[in-house]
């Protein structure tokens, strides 16, 4: 019995997995080397570098539920102030959720103290079907979730 033939799809998945591994190794390796580097003036650079990296990595998670009459999007926006969240339908056939995140969490374990910050802008661009009636769209904030309801024709 011979092994099944590899498909282009399998190769693409394997390559993507390898690429993600390299990305994580590079990201976490560079942060660790920065953390162990020289004293205070460099520490400021480390914090700025980590903040810049973090701001480019976060994008809100959006769940989409659609039936014959409505599209419901639920965007998870933890630690984002409501006045920093914006929704745009300026581009036909698309909805854009964007804004700015500025949060900080401090973890302490014994003598170690780690400050994790999410700073910077975020954006999520979502395609809509031609039947979406964005002029009738409603948005509601429920805790850290923004629920966007868009009727369909």
RAWO-V957476 format. One record per pair of residues at least 6 apart in sequence whose C-alpha atoms are under 8 Angstrom apart, sorted by sequence separation. I is the first residue (numbers start at 0). J is the second residue. D is the distance in whole Angstrom. If there is no record, write none. Layout:
i=I j=J d=D
i=I j=J d=D
//
This chain:
i=36 j=42 d=8
i=64 j=70 d=6
i=65 j=71 d=6
i=88 j=94 d=5
i=106 j=112 d=6
i=107 j=113 d=6
i=139 j=145 d=6
i=140 j=146 d=6
i=63 j=70 d=7
i=64 j=71 d=5
i=87 j=94 d=6
i=88 j=95 d=6
i=105 j=112 d=7
i=106 j=113 d=5
i=138 j=145 d=7
i=139 j=146 d=5
i=34 j=42 d=8
i=63 j=71 d=6
i=64 j=72 d=6
i=86 j=94 d=7
i=87 j=95 d=5
i=105 j=113 d=6
i=106 j=114 d=6
i=138 j=146 d=6
i=139 j=147 d=7
i=33 j=42 d=8
i=63 j=72 d=5
i=86 j=95 d=6
i=87 j=96 d=7
i=105 j=114 d=4
i=106 j=115 d=8
i=138 j=147 d=4
i=62 j=72 d=6
i=63 j=73 d=7
i=86 j=96 d=5
i=104 j=114 d=6
i=105 j=115 d=6
i=137 j=147 d=6
i=138 j=148 d=6
i=34 j=45 d=7
i=61 j=72 d=6
i=62 j=73 d=5
i=85 j=96 d=6
i=86 j=97 d=6
i=103 j=114 d=7
i=104 j=115 d=5
i=136 j=147 d=7
i=137 j=148 d=5
i=33 j=45 d=6
i=61 j=73 d=5
i=62 j=74 d=7
i=84 j=96 d=7
i=85 j=97 d=5
i=103 j=115 d=6
i=104 j=116 d=6
i=136 j=148 d=6
i=137 j=149 d=7
i=61 j=74 d=4
i=84 j=97 d=6
i=85 j=98 d=6
i=103 j=116 d=4
i=136 j=149 d=5
i=60 j=74 d=6
i=61 j=75 d=6
i=84 j=98 d=5
i=102 j=116 d=6
i=103 j=117 d=6
i=135 j=149 d=7
i=136 j=150 d=7
i=30 j=45 d=8
i=59 j=74 d=6
i=60 j=75 d=5
i=83 j=98 d=5
i=84 j=99 d=7
i=101 j=116 d=7
i=102 j=117 d=5
i=135 j=150 d=7
i=59 j=75 d=6
i=60 j=76 d=8
i=83 j=99 d=5
i=101 j=117 d=6
i=102 j=118 d=7
i=133 j=149 d=6
i=59 j=76 d=6
i=83 j=100 d=7
i=100 j=117 d=6
i=101 j=118 d=5
i=132 j=149 d=6
i=133 j=150 d=7
i=100 j=118 d=5
i=101 j=119 d=7
i=131 j=149 d=6
i=132 j=150 d=6
i=30 j=49 d=7
i=99 j=118 d=7
i=100 j=119 d=6
i=131 j=150 d=6
i=132 j=151 d=6
i=79 j=99 d=7
i=80 j=100 d=8
i=99 j=119 d=6
i=100 j=120 d=6
i=131 j=151 d=5
i=132 j=152 d=7
i=79 j=100 d=5
i=99 j=120 d=4
i=100 j=121 d=7
i=130 j=151 d=5
i=131 j=152 d=7
i=78 j=100 d=7
i=79 j=101 d=7
i=98 j=120 d=6
i=99 j=121 d=6
i=130 j=152 d=5
i=78 j=101 d=7
i=79 j=102 d=7
i=97 j=120 d=7
i=98 j=121 d=6
i=78 j=102 d=6
i=97 j=121 d=5
i=98 j=122 d=7
i=97 j=122 d=4
i=96 j=122 d=6
i=97 j=123 d=6
i=95 j=122 d=7
i=96 j=123 d=5
i=95 j=123 d=6
i=96 j=124 d=6
i=95 j=124 d=4
i=94 j=124 d=6
i=95 j=125 d=6
i=93 j=124 d=7
i=94 j=125 d=5
i=93 j=125 d=6
i=94 j=126 d=6
i=93 j=126 d=4
i=94 j=127 d=7
i=92 j=126 d=6
i=93 j=127 d=5
i=92 j=127 d=5
i=92 j=128 d=6
i=92 j=129 d=6
i=92 j=131 d=8
i=88 j=133 d=7
i=81 j=140 d=8
i=57 j=117 d=8
i=70 j=131 d=8
i=59 j=121 d=7
i=69 j=131 d=8
i=53 j=116 d=7
i=54 j=117 d=6
i=58 j=121 d=6
i=59 j=122 d=7
i=53 j=117 d=6
i=54 j=118 d=5
i=55 j=119 d=8
i=57 j=121 d=7
i=58 j=122 d=6
i=59 j=123 d=7
i=79 j=143 d=8
i=53 j=118 d=7
i=54 j=119 d=5
i=55 j=120 d=8
i=58 j=123 d=7
i=78 j=143 d=7
i=50 j=116 d=6
i=54 j=120 d=7
i=55 j=121 d=8
i=77 j=143 d=5
i=50 j=117 d=7
i=51 j=118 d=8
i=54 j=121 d=8
i=76 j=143 d=5
i=77 j=144 d=7
i=50 j=118 d=6
i=51 j=119 d=8
i=75 j=143 d=6
i=76 j=144 d=6
i=75 j=144 d=5
i=76 j=145 d=7
i=74 j=144 d=6
i=75 j=145 d=7
i=73 j=144 d=6
i=74 j=145 d=5
i=73 j=145 d=6
i=74 j=146 d=6
i=72 j=145 d=8
i=73 j=146 d=5
i=72 j=146 d=6
i=73 j=147 d=6
i=71 j=146 d=7
i=72 j=147 d=5
i=71 j=147 d=6
i=72 j=148 d=6
i=71 j=148 d=5
i=70 j=148 d=6
i=71 j=149 d=6
i=69 j=148 d=7
i=70 j=149 d=5
i=69 j=149 d=6
i=70 j=150 d=6
i=69 j=150 d=4
i=70 j=151 d=7
i=68 j=150 d=6
i=69 j=151 d=5
i=68 j=151 d=5
i=67 j=151 d=7
i=68 j=152 d=7
//
